[in-house]
Amino acid sequence: QVQFVESGGGLVQPGGSLRLSCAASISTFSLPSMAWYRQAPGNQHALVGTITRGGITNYADSVKGRFTISRDNTKETVFLEMNNVQPEDTAVYYCNQVNGLRDWGPGTQVTVSS
């Protein structure tokens, strides 16, 4: 059973930057169109953005212009570059495939605080 594993979270000050990574638990798994989600305490998973295997991206309005999703197909890894982060970006961040959600991975905690 393939699971996605996220990394790169941490504590960052408002206005700062972080880069999150996502890879499959099975190294030979070819990542399809992927999405980043986030879950703040007490809330459901919210879509942050998506990226096709060809690199076409879409973003939620709340992160547009601040976050960038990219991927390295040679390493089967997807990235989320977070710039100018704000306290409302505090959440656990997850990745998953766009079509046919798999079981959620462990996520990576991002905390934005001064």
All heavy atoms as an XYZ file, in Angstrom:
861
protein
N       0.858     -1.177      0.000
C       0.000      0.000      0.000
C       0.899      1.233      0.000
O       1.665      1.469      0.912
C      -0.899      0.021      1.243
C      -1.749      1.250      1.382
C      -2.914      1.271      0.404
O      -3.166      0.279     -0.266
N      -3.594      2.393      0.332
N       0.765      2.035     -1.039
C       1.577      3.250     -1.146
C       1.040      4.304     -0.198
O      -0.171      4.517     -0.080
C       1.558      3.770     -2.587
C       2.247      5.125     -2.675
C       2.220      2.771     -3.515
N       1.953      4.963      0.463
C       1.601      6.099      1.304
C       2.545      7.246      0.936
O       3.682      7.011      0.531
C       1.750      5.749      2.789
C       1.171      6.788      3.731
C       1.306      6.384      5.192
O       2.399      6.110      5.674
N       0.185      6.362      5.901
N       2.031      8.462      1.082
C       2.870      9.616      0.807
C       3.465     10.136      2.101
O       2.801     10.154      3.136
C       2.057     10.694      0.093
C       1.499     10.229     -1.211
C       0.142     10.034     -1.363
C       2.334      9.950     -2.284
C      -0.383      9.580     -2.561
C       1.820      9.491     -3.482
C       0.458      9.294     -3.616
N       4.717     10.547      2.050
C       5.441     10.996      3.227
C       5.890     12.434      3.016
O       6.578     12.736      2.038
C       6.664     10.095      3.507
C       7.381     10.562      4.761
C       6.234      8.646      3.651
N       5.481     13.296      3.933
C       5.797     14.704      3.845
C       6.925     15.067      4.812
O       7.059     14.441      5.874
C       4.554     15.540      4.206
C       3.325     15.226      3.386
C       2.500     14.061      3.942
O       2.916     13.447      4.956
O       1.441     13.754      3.363
N       7.690     16.090      4.455
C       8.778     16.546      5.324
C       9.060     18.016      5.073
O       8.590     18.580      4.080
C      10.055     15.721      5.075
O      10.485     15.870      3.744
N       9.805     18.622      5.985
C      10.254     19.995      5.796
C       9.562     21.033      6.637
O       9.906     22.216      6.579
N       8.575     20.625      7.412
C       7.855     21.591      8.233
C       8.692     22.090      9.399
O       9.819     21.640      9.629
N       8.134     23.042     10.130
C       8.828     23.577     11.285
C       8.198     24.862     11.753
O       7.098     25.227     11.330
N       8.925     25.547     12.621
C       8.488     26.832     13.149
C       9.132     27.936     12.327
O      10.356     27.944     12.132
C       8.894     26.951     14.612
C       8.636     28.291     15.298
C       7.143     28.590     15.367
C       9.253     28.294     16.704
N       8.328     28.864     11.868
C       8.829     29.961     11.045
C       8.136     31.251     11.452
O       6.966     31.226     11.854
C       8.624     29.654      9.540
C       7.161     29.452      9.210
C       9.273     30.705      8.667
N       8.858     32.347     11.354
C       8.274     33.637     11.699
C       7.413     34.168     10.566
O       7.640     33.832      9.397
C       9.382     34.642     12.006
C      10.164     34.325     13.270
C      11.152     35.421     13.621
O      11.522     36.249     12.792
N      11.591     35.435     14.874
N       6.435     34.991     10.879
C       5.638     35.615      9.809
C       6.540     36.311      8.807
O       7.498     36.990      9.182
C       4.755     36.606     10.577
C       4.613     36.004     11.933
C       5.941     35.363     12.225
N       6.228     36.128      7.533
C       7.048     36.681      6.474
C       8.174     35.779      6.023
O       8.833     36.068      5.022
N       8.372     34.700      6.730
C       9.451     33.771      6.402
C       9.066     32.778      5.325
O       7.993     32.870      4.709
N       9.960     31.815      5.102
C       9.779     30.827      4.040
C      10.071     29.423      4.540
O      10.857     29.228      5.479
C      10.719     31.146      2.865
O      10.439     32.412      2.313
N       9.436     28.462      3.891
C       9.688     27.039      4.135
C       9.535     26.298      2.823
O       8.780     26.727      1.948
C       8.695     26.458      5.143
C       8.955     26.578      6.637
C       7.794     25.974      7.403
C      10.265     25.921      7.022
N      10.212     25.160      2.726
C      10.046     24.303      1.559
C       9.702     22.900      2.037
O      10.492     22.265      2.734
C      11.322     24.250      0.728
C      11.137     23.555     -0.619
C      12.455     23.283     -1.294
N      12.325     23.018     -2.708
C      13.202     22.303     -3.413
N      14.278     21.806     -2.818
N      13.030     22.121     -4.705
N       8.522     22.456      1.650
C       8.067     21.120      2.015
C       8.318     20.152      0.870
O       8.279     20.537     -0.301
C       6.576     21.134      2.358
C       6.107     22.179      3.373
C       4.618     21.986      3.660
C       6.925     22.136      4.637
N       8.524     18.894      1.223
C       8.738     17.846      0.228
C       7.752     16.711      0.442
O       7.280     16.485      1.561
C      10.168     17.302      0.325
O      11.111     18.309      0.072
N       7.476     15.997     -0.639
C       6.537     14.872     -0.594
C       7.070     13.775     -1.506
O       7.391     14.036     -2.664
C       5.166     15.340     -1.057
S       4.032     14.024     -1.542
N       7.127     12.563     -0.978
C       7.544     11.425     -1.778
C       6.695     10.220     -1.395
O       6.091     10.193     -0.323
C       9.024     11.125     -1.555
N       6.661      9.234     -2.253
C       5.914      8.009     -1.978
C       6.744      7.085     -1.091
O       7.969      7.098     -1.125
C       5.545      7.302     -3.267
N       6.045      6.280     -0.313
C       6.736      5.342      0.582
C       7.426      4.232     -0.200
O       8.315      3.556      0.321
C       5.747      4.747      1.581
O       4.671      4.106      0.895
N       7.020      4.016     -1.428
C       7.652      3.034     -2.309
C       8.393      3.828     -3.374
O       7.776      4.540     -4.169
C       6.612      2.097     -2.945
C       5.866      1.327     -1.845
C       7.272      1.133     -3.913
C       4.730      0.477     -2.358
N       9.704      3.708     -3.422
C      10.532      4.580     -4.256
C      10.270      4.413     -5.741
O      10.515      5.322     -6.521
C      12.019      4.327     -3.960
O      12.355      2.985     -4.264
N       9.741      3.259     -6.144
C       9.514      3.023     -7.567
C       8.141      3.499     -8.021
O       7.810      3.384     -9.195
C       9.655      1.522     -7.892
O       8.765      0.785     -7.039
C      11.084      1.052     -7.656
N       7.357      4.052     -7.091
C       6.016      4.523     -7.437
C       6.121      5.806     -8.225
O       6.789      6.753     -7.808
C       5.191      4.745     -6.167
C       3.768      5.139     -6.429
C       2.829      4.212     -6.820
C       3.363      6.465     -6.267
C       1.512      4.573     -7.057
C       2.059      6.847     -6.489
C       1.123      5.895     -6.889
N       5.445      5.866     -9.347
C       5.459      7.049    -10.189
C       4.338      7.987     -9.760
O       3.158      7.641     -9.836
C       5.263      6.644    -11.646
O       5.240      7.768    -12.488
N       4.715      9.181     -9.272
C       3.714     10.110     -8.779
C       2.840     10.635     -9.915
O       3.356     11.171    -10.888
C       4.395     11.284     -8.081
C       5.209     10.981     -6.817
C       5.758     12.280     -6.234
C       4.373     10.265     -5.778
N       1.525     10.531     -9.754
C       0.600     11.085    -10.746
C       0.396     12.579    -10.479
O       1.246     13.194     -9.829
C      -0.665     10.291    -10.469
C      -0.632     10.069     -8.983
C       0.828      9.893     -8.641
N      -0.695     13.157    -10.961
C      -1.051     14.520    -10.571
C      -1.225     14.543     -9.056
O      -1.917     13.700     -8.496
C      -2.347     14.958    -11.245
O      -2.145     15.109    -12.625
N      -0.591     15.515     -8.417
C      -0.539     15.548     -6.965
C      -1.104     16.845     -6.424
O      -1.181     17.861     -7.123
C       0.914     15.394     -6.500
C       1.537     14.060     -6.845
S       0.817     12.703     -5.922
C       1.353     13.106     -4.254
N      -1.481     16.799     -5.176
C      -2.040     17.975     -4.511
C      -1.435     18.120     -3.127
O      -1.064     17.131     -2.489
C      -3.557     17.841     -4.399
N      -1.331     19.362     -2.694
C      -1.009     19.661     -1.309
C      -2.287     20.095     -0.601
O      -3.081     20.871     -1.154
C       0.038     20.770     -1.214
C       1.426     20.316     -1.488
C       2.121     20.399     -2.662
C       2.317     19.708     -0.554
N       3.384     19.875     -2.516
C       3.533     19.448     -1.223
C       2.226     19.360      0.794
C       4.630     18.844     -0.602
C       3.316     18.773      1.412
C       4.507     18.529      0.718
N      -2.462     19.590      0.613
C      -3.586     19.945      1.467
C      -3.028     20.445      2.796
O      -1.884     20.179      3.146
C      -4.471     18.725      1.736
C      -5.141     18.129      0.533
C      -4.476     17.220     -0.286
C      -6.462     18.459      0.211
C      -5.097     16.664     -1.395
C      -7.091     17.898     -0.895
C      -6.394     17.004     -1.683
O      -7.022     16.440     -2.779
N      -3.854     21.107      3.545
C      -3.477     21.466      4.905
C      -4.691     21.317      5.812
O      -5.824     21.471      5.376
C      -2.895     22.868      4.982
C      -3.830     23.993      4.607
C      -3.056     25.306      4.582
N      -3.889     26.455      4.243
C      -3.415     27.685      4.051
N      -2.095     27.916      4.161
N      -4.226     28.670      3.749
N      -4.393     21.023      7.066
C      -5.444     20.835      8.046
C      -5.088     21.607      9.307
O      -4.133     21.252     10.010
C      -5.646     19.353      8.360
C      -6.819     19.068      9.271
C      -7.040     17.582      9.499
O      -6.099     16.792      9.474
N      -8.293     17.201      9.705
N      -5.851     22.648      9.571
C      -5.690     23.410     10.800
C      -6.493     22.729     11.904
O      -7.443     21.991     11.617
C      -6.161     24.844     10.592
N      -6.144     22.945     13.153
C      -6.864     22.300     14.258
C      -8.361     22.530     14.179
O      -8.820     23.659     14.015
C      -6.255     22.963     15.498
C      -4.897     23.371     15.074
C      -5.027     23.768     13.635
N      -9.115     21.446     14.268
C     -10.566     21.536     14.255
C     -11.182     21.639     12.881
O     -12.403     21.716     12.755
N     -10.336     21.687     11.849
C     -10.853     21.827     10.486
C     -10.590     20.573      9.661
O      -9.786     19.730     10.036
C     -10.191     23.025      9.800
C     -10.590     24.334     10.426
O     -11.603     24.437     11.111
N      -9.775     25.351     10.201
N     -11.266     20.501      8.531
C     -11.020     19.404      7.598
C      -9.832     19.753      6.701
O      -9.346     20.885      6.695
C     -12.268     19.158      6.749
C     -13.455     18.648      7.544
C     -14.644     18.306      6.668
O     -14.749     18.783      5.536
N     -15.531     17.477      7.174
N      -9.389     18.777      5.939
C      -8.322     19.018      4.971
C      -8.797     20.061      3.953
O      -9.898     19.959      3.401
C      -7.965     17.728      4.236
C      -7.266     16.722      5.092
N      -7.945     15.799      5.865
C      -5.937     16.485      5.305
C      -7.080     15.036      6.510
N      -5.852     15.424      6.184
N      -7.959     21.041      3.699
C      -8.263     22.083      2.724
C      -7.223     22.026      1.605
O      -6.028     21.881      1.868
C      -8.242     23.452      3.374
N      -7.694     22.153      0.380
C      -6.791     22.089     -0.766
C      -5.934     23.352     -0.843
O      -6.460     24.459     -0.809
C      -7.598     21.917     -2.051
C      -6.798     21.803     -3.339
C      -5.956     20.527     -3.344
C      -7.724     21.834     -4.547
N      -4.635     23.156     -0.980
C      -3.700     24.269     -1.149
C      -3.413     24.490     -2.624
O      -3.413     25.618     -3.119
C      -2.393     23.991     -0.393
C      -1.345     25.068     -0.686
C      -2.647     23.900      1.110
N      -3.173     23.405     -3.344
C      -2.891     23.518     -4.770
C      -2.590     22.170     -5.370
O      -2.437     21.173     -4.661
N      -2.511     22.142     -6.695
C      -2.277     20.900     -7.415
C      -1.202     21.080     -8.477
O      -0.912     22.210     -8.892
C      -3.553     20.402     -8.113
O      -3.956     21.384     -9.088
C      -4.685     20.187     -7.120
N      -0.635     19.959     -8.902
C       0.332     19.979     -9.993
C       0.174     18.702    -10.795
O       0.098     17.611    -10.236
C       1.780     20.139     -9.480
C       2.755     20.287    -10.656
C       2.190     18.987     -8.549
C       4.136     20.768    -10.241
N       0.089     18.848    -12.131
C       0.018     17.682    -12.983
C       1.420     17.096    -13.158
O       2.422     17.718    -12.784
C      -0.541     18.041    -14.364
O       0.410     18.893    -15.029
C      -1.881     18.759    -14.255
N       1.484     15.929    -13.745
C       2.797     15.345    -13.972
C       3.608     16.214    -14.942
O       4.833     16.249    -14.868
C       2.676     13.913    -14.479
C       4.005     13.186    -14.516
C       3.876     11.692    -14.461
N       5.209     11.095    -14.538
C       5.968     10.848    -13.476
N       5.530     11.138    -12.265
N       7.169     10.316    -13.619
N       2.902     16.938    -15.800
C       3.584     17.832    -16.731
C       3.941     19.184    -16.149
O       4.547     20.009    -16.836
N       3.543     19.433    -14.894
C       3.960     20.668    -14.228
C       2.950     21.793    -14.230
O       3.263     22.906    -13.792
N       1.738     21.552    -14.686
C       0.707     22.591    -14.660
C       0.166     22.692    -13.238
O      -0.186     21.681    -12.629
C      -0.416     22.273    -15.654
C       0.135     22.248    -17.087
C      -1.544     23.299    -15.534
C      -0.849     21.776    -18.111
N       0.105     23.914    -12.727
C      -0.284     24.127    -11.334
C      -1.555     24.951    -11.204
O      -1.898     25.745    -12.087
C       0.835     24.842    -10.564
O       1.175     26.056    -11.249
C       2.082     23.969    -10.451
N      -2.226     24.751    -10.085
C      -3.377     25.563     -9.681
C      -3.294     25.756     -8.182
O      -2.814     24.857     -7.461
C      -4.695     24.878    -10.055
C      -5.075     25.112    -11.494
O      -5.439     26.221    -11.885
N      -4.978     24.084    -12.299
N      -3.778     26.904     -7.711
C      -3.647     27.238     -6.301
C      -4.955     27.758     -5.721
O      -5.751     28.381     -6.419
C      -2.569     28.310     -6.096
C      -1.205     27.900     -6.595
C      -0.779     28.241     -7.866
C      -0.362     27.154     -5.785
C       0.468     27.851     -8.331
C       0.899     26.764     -6.237
C       1.295     27.109     -7.513
O       2.534     26.720     -7.963
N      -5.124     27.531     -4.429
C      -6.213     28.167     -3.710
C      -5.944     29.664     -3.645
O      -4.784     30.103     -3.592
C      -6.313     27.587     -2.299
N      -7.005     30.455     -3.642
C      -6.852     31.905     -3.621
C      -6.039     32.386     -2.413
O      -5.307     33.368     -2.490
C      -8.224     32.578     -3.616
C      -8.925     32.473     -4.960
O      -8.250     32.179     -5.974
O     -10.147     32.669     -4.995
N      -6.172     31.674     -1.306
C      -5.520     32.097     -0.070
C      -3.991     32.024     -0.130
O      -3.308     32.657      0.676
C      -6.025     31.257      1.101
O      -5.762     29.875      0.863
N      -3.453     31.250     -1.072
C      -1.996     31.089     -1.147
C      -1.427     31.566     -2.471
O      -0.200     31.594     -2.643
C      -1.576     29.620     -0.904
C      -2.142     29.107      0.402
C      -1.987     28.726     -2.076
N      -2.299     31.964     -3.380
C      -1.848     32.371     -4.712
C      -0.877     33.549     -4.606
O      -1.138     34.518     -3.897
C      -3.063     32.734     -5.561
C      -2.846     32.651     -7.057
C      -4.169     32.819     -7.798
C      -5.097     31.640     -7.584
N      -6.345     31.747     -8.373
N       0.246     33.431     -5.294
C       1.263     34.481     -5.253
C       2.271     34.316     -4.135
O       3.305     34.992     -4.111
N       1.993     33.419     -3.182
C       2.912     33.208     -2.063
C       3.501     31.798     -2.075
O       4.654     31.596     -1.696
C       2.203     33.422     -0.726
C       1.636     34.818     -0.544
C       1.108     35.026      0.871
N       0.014     34.113      1.191
C       0.034     33.256      2.211
N       1.087     33.194      3.001
N      -1.009     32.462      2.452
N       2.705     30.826     -2.488
C       3.136     29.426     -2.500
C       3.368     28.972     -3.934
O       2.652     29.388     -4.852
C       2.077     28.528     -1.864
C       1.897     28.691     -0.384
C       2.494     29.715      0.326
C       1.095     27.792      0.315
C       2.313     29.863      1.697
C       0.908     27.915      1.679
C       1.517     28.957      2.368
N       4.342     28.087     -4.104
C       4.640     27.521     -5.415
C       4.821     26.016     -5.289
O       5.597     25.548     -4.440
C       5.915     28.136     -6.008
O       5.765     29.553     -6.115
C       6.203     27.550     -7.386
N       4.104     25.291     -6.130
C       4.234     23.837     -6.174
C       5.099     23.464     -7.375
O       4.912     24.000     -8.477
C       2.863     23.148     -6.280
C       2.005     23.495     -5.061
C       3.033     21.625     -6.383
C       0.577     22.970     -5.155
N       6.039     22.573     -7.153
C       6.886     22.082     -8.234
C       7.117     20.592     -8.031
O       6.709     20.021     -7.019
C       8.218     22.837     -8.268
O       8.932     22.644     -7.056
N       7.773     19.970     -8.987
C       8.040     18.540     -8.864
C       9.308     18.191     -9.609
O       9.689     18.868    -10.565
C       6.862     17.707     -9.368
C       6.541     17.836    -10.829
C       5.207     17.175    -11.161
N       5.259     15.738    -10.918
C       4.166     14.998    -10.695
N       2.972     15.544    -10.679
N       4.293     13.693    -10.491
N       9.942     17.122     -9.170
C      11.100     16.556     -9.838
C      10.733     15.118    -10.183
O      10.776     14.232     -9.308
C      12.326     16.611     -8.919
C      13.584     16.100     -9.581
O      13.486     15.407    -10.614
O      14.675     16.386     -9.061
N      10.362     14.898    -11.419
C       9.907     13.561    -11.807
C      11.043     12.541    -11.804
O      10.786     11.339    -11.706
C       9.242     13.605    -13.183
C       7.891     14.302    -13.143
O       7.263     14.410    -12.089
N       7.455     14.802    -14.288
N      12.278     13.003    -11.892
C      13.400     12.055    -11.852
C      13.568     11.488    -10.443
O      14.101     10.384    -10.276
C      14.700     12.719    -12.288
O      15.054     13.751    -11.348
C      14.563     13.325    -13.667
N      13.130     12.250     -9.462
C      13.216     11.794     -8.077
C      11.855     11.478     -7.490
O      11.757     11.149     -6.292
C      13.914     12.852     -7.223
C      15.347     13.142     -7.651
C      15.989     14.207     -6.783
C      17.415     14.482     -7.228
N      18.063     15.542     -6.412
N      10.822     11.568     -8.321
C       9.447     11.289     -7.871
C       9.160     12.029     -6.565
O       8.718     11.442     -5.575
C       9.205      9.790     -7.738
C       9.351      9.016     -9.035
C       8.358      9.460    -10.130
O       7.368     10.148     -9.795
O       8.583      9.109    -11.307
N       9.400     13.326     -6.598
C       9.196     14.171     -5.417
C       8.435     15.424     -5.824
O       8.657     15.966     -6.911
C      10.545     14.566     -4.789
O      11.282     13.387     -4.471
C      10.330     15.368     -3.510
N       7.550     15.843     -4.965
C       6.779     17.065     -5.169
C       7.127     18.029     -4.041
O       7.319     17.603     -2.895
C       5.270     16.767     -5.191
C       4.470     18.055     -5.301
C       4.929     15.843     -6.353
N       7.189     19.312     -4.369
C       7.601     20.321     -3.401
C       6.520     21.383     -3.226
O       5.737     21.642     -4.137
C       8.891     21.003     -3.864
C      10.021     20.056     -4.132
C      10.305     19.630     -5.426
C      10.802     19.577     -3.094
C      11.337     18.755     -5.684
C      11.840     18.690     -3.342
C      12.109     18.277     -4.633
N       6.524     22.000     -2.054
C       5.684     23.169     -1.798
C       6.584     24.249     -1.221
O       7.051     24.131     -0.089
C       4.551     22.840     -0.824
C       3.660     24.021     -0.438
C       2.901     24.553     -1.652
C       2.665     23.620      0.670
N       6.834     25.285     -2.016
C       7.627     26.422     -1.581
C       6.664     27.440     -0.994
O       5.759     27.919     -1.674
C       8.385     27.016     -2.770
C       9.354     28.116     -2.406
C      10.671     27.588     -1.861
O      11.096     26.488     -2.278
O      11.272     28.283     -1.034
N       6.874     27.764      0.278
C       5.982     28.677      0.985
C       6.745     29.947      1.291
O       7.740     29.911      2.015
C       5.482     28.032      2.284
C       4.854     26.660      2.087
S       4.587     25.774      3.644
C       3.448     26.883      4.462
N       6.299     31.050      0.759
C       6.938     32.344      0.998
C       5.956     33.298      1.674
O       4.742     33.159      1.519
C       7.432     32.947     -0.311
C       8.521     32.127     -0.957
O       9.475     31.728     -0.299
N       8.398     31.878     -2.250
N       6.502     34.264      2.380
C       5.674     35.255      3.076
C       4.569     34.562      3.875
O       3.397     34.935      3.797
C       5.078     36.248      2.081
C       4.389     37.419      2.750
O       4.706     37.772      3.894
N       3.449     38.027      2.059
N       4.950     33.574      4.653
C       3.948     32.824      5.421
C       3.342     33.706      6.498
O       3.981     34.639      7.014
C       4.555     31.545      6.035
C       4.980     30.580      4.944
C       5.712     31.872      6.968
N       2.101     33.402      6.835
C       1.343     34.163      7.815
C       0.801     33.210      8.890
O       0.721     32.007      8.653
C       0.210     34.905      7.127
C       0.663     35.886      6.055
C       1.571     36.965      6.610
O       1.321     37.545      7.670
N       2.659     37.243      5.886
N       0.411     33.725     10.042
C      -0.099     32.849     11.099
C      -1.238     31.941     10.636
O      -1.349     30.803     11.096
C      -0.541     33.837     12.172
C       0.370     35.002     11.994
C       0.565     35.114     10.507
N      -2.048     32.427      9.721
C      -3.168     31.597      9.246
C      -2.716     30.434      8.365
O      -3.520     29.578      8.004
C      -4.188     32.455      8.483
C      -3.618     33.275      7.350
C      -3.255     34.692      7.778
O      -2.877     34.895      8.962
O      -3.364     35.599      6.918
N      -1.451     30.378      8.029
C      -0.908     29.237      7.297
C      -0.524     28.092      8.236
O      -0.134     27.016      7.768
C       0.327     29.654      6.489
C       0.011     30.653      5.402
O      -1.043     30.516      4.744
O       0.817     31.599      5.207
N      -0.617     28.318      9.527
C      -0.312     27.279     10.498
C      -1.258     26.098     10.322
O      -2.480     26.262     10.358
C      -0.412     27.826     11.935
O       0.602     28.817     12.132
C      -0.240     26.713     12.953
N      -0.695     24.925     10.112
C      -1.496     23.720      9.866
C      -0.550     22.535      9.713
O       0.669     22.706      9.620
C      -2.329     23.876      8.596
N      -1.143     21.364      9.658
C      -0.396     20.183      9.222
C      -0.596     20.065      7.717
O      -1.725     20.114      7.231
C      -0.885     18.906      9.936
C      -0.080     17.698      9.450
C      -0.760     19.057     11.444
N       0.498     19.939      6.999
C       0.449     19.892      5.540
C       0.624     18.451      5.056
O       1.493     17.718      5.545
C       1.530     20.797      4.951
C       1.166     22.253      5.023
C       1.167     22.919      6.247
C       0.778     22.961      3.892
C       0.804     24.256      6.340
C       0.418     24.296      3.969
C       0.423     24.932      5.190
O       0.050     26.246      5.277
N      -0.219     18.090      4.110
C      -0.226     16.744      3.546
C      -0.163     16.820      2.020
O      -0.607     17.791      1.418
C      -1.521     16.012      3.902
C      -1.806     15.855      5.365
C      -2.466     16.845      6.079
C      -1.438     14.695      6.048
C      -2.754     16.701      7.426
C      -1.720     14.537      7.394
C      -2.389     15.542      8.071
O      -2.672     15.389      9.399
N       0.343     15.773      1.423
C       0.224     15.633     -0.024
C      -0.581     14.364     -0.312
O      -0.645     13.441      0.509
C       1.583     15.566     -0.700
S       2.609     14.174     -0.210
N      -1.194     14.326     -1.455
C      -1.959     13.164     -1.878
C      -2.169     13.274     -3.378
O      -1.974     14.342     -3.963
C      -3.299     13.087     -1.135
C      -3.750     11.663     -0.895
O      -3.673     10.824     -1.791
N      -4.210     11.378      0.312
N      -2.569     12.194     -3.992
C      -2.801     12.267     -5.421
C      -4.149     12.902     -5.694
O      -5.064     12.816     -4.865
C      -2.693     10.885     -6.064
C      -3.598      9.829     -5.503
C      -3.191      8.444     -5.996
O      -2.020      8.042     -5.922
N      -4.159      7.714     -6.533
N      -4.282     13.551     -6.840
C      -5.494     14.292     -7.161
C      -6.673     13.340     -7.361
O      -7.774     13.589     -6.876
C      -5.263     15.159     -8.411
C      -6.571     15.755     -8.905
C      -4.259     16.264     -8.112
N      -6.452     12.282     -8.098
C      -7.523     11.336     -8.409
C      -7.379     10.082     -7.564
O      -6.364      9.401     -7.629
C      -7.480     10.981     -9.887
C      -7.765     12.182    -10.764
O      -8.734     12.915    -10.545
N      -6.922     12.414    -11.752
N      -8.407      9.785     -6.776
C      -8.355      8.583     -5.957
C      -7.472      8.755     -4.739
O      -6.379      8.207     -4.680
N      -7.941      9.518     -3.751
C      -7.146      9.772     -2.558
C      -6.689      8.462     -1.915
O      -7.471      7.524     -1.779
C      -7.959     10.565     -1.541
C      -8.196     12.050     -1.805
C      -9.094     12.636     -0.719
C      -6.878     12.801     -1.862
N      -5.442      8.462     -1.528
C      -4.918      7.338     -0.737
C      -4.992      7.694      0.745
O      -5.326      8.824      1.106
C      -3.479      7.047     -1.151
C      -3.356      6.557     -2.598
C      -1.949      6.147     -2.937
N      -1.846      5.650     -4.304
C      -1.973      4.367     -4.634
N      -2.209      3.467     -3.688
N      -1.869      3.994     -5.895
N      -4.690      6.740      1.592
C      -4.654      7.019      3.029
C      -3.689      8.182      3.295
O      -2.626      8.259      2.684
C      -4.202      5.782      3.804
C      -5.253      4.687      3.798
O      -6.415      4.987      3.480
O      -4.896      3.532      4.115
N      -4.070      9.043      4.207
C      -3.221     10.194      4.516
C      -1.921      9.742      5.177
O      -1.904      8.826      5.989
C      -3.960     11.149      5.447
C      -5.160     11.776      4.817
C      -6.460     11.471      5.043
C      -5.160     12.813      3.823
N      -7.272     12.244      4.250
C      -6.520     13.073      3.495
C      -4.161     13.537      3.169
C      -6.888     14.041      2.553
C      -4.537     14.492      2.232
C      -5.867     14.732      1.934
N      -0.851     10.413      4.817
C       0.439     10.156      5.438
C       0.532     10.876      6.764
O      -0.464     11.394      7.281
N       1.728     10.949      7.334
C       1.901     11.558      8.650
C       1.744     13.070      8.635
O       1.459     13.685      9.660
C       3.323     11.173      9.039
C       4.020     10.961      7.736
C       2.984     10.388      6.812
N       1.912     13.698      7.469
C       1.866     15.146      7.395
C       3.110     15.773      8.008
O       3.935     15.101      8.647
N       3.250     17.072      7.801
C       4.357     17.809      8.406
C       3.795     19.112      8.977
O       3.050     19.823      8.300
C       5.487     18.049      7.397
O       6.606     18.640      8.052
C       5.063     18.913      6.222
N       4.115     19.384     10.217
C       3.557     20.535     10.924
C       4.279     21.808     10.517
O       5.511     21.888     10.561
C       3.675     20.339     12.439
C       3.244     21.534     13.267
C       1.745     21.748     13.253
O       0.976     20.814     13.477
N       1.305     22.982     12.999
N       3.508     22.814     10.162
C       4.029     24.153      9.904
C       3.390     25.093     10.914
O       2.163     25.172     11.006
C       3.711     24.608      8.468
C       4.089     26.071      8.281
C       4.434     23.727      7.458
N       4.225     25.753     11.671
C       3.748     26.711     12.663
C       4.356     28.074     12.361
O       5.588     28.209     12.305
C       4.128     26.279     14.087
O       3.585     24.980     14.342
C       3.585     27.255     15.114
N       3.494     29.055     12.150
C       3.942     30.413     11.855
C       3.659     31.281     13.074
O       2.512     31.530     13.422
C       3.230     30.981     10.616
C       3.783     32.369     10.289
C       3.380     30.038      9.430
N       4.723     31.702     13.700
C       4.580     32.464     14.934
C       5.847     33.256     15.196
O       6.955     32.822     14.873
C       4.307     31.522     16.109
O       4.272     32.245     17.327
N       5.662     34.420     15.796
C       6.817     35.231     16.176
C       7.226     34.932     17.616
O       8.196     35.486     18.120
C       6.493     36.713     16.018
O       5.339     37.047     16.747
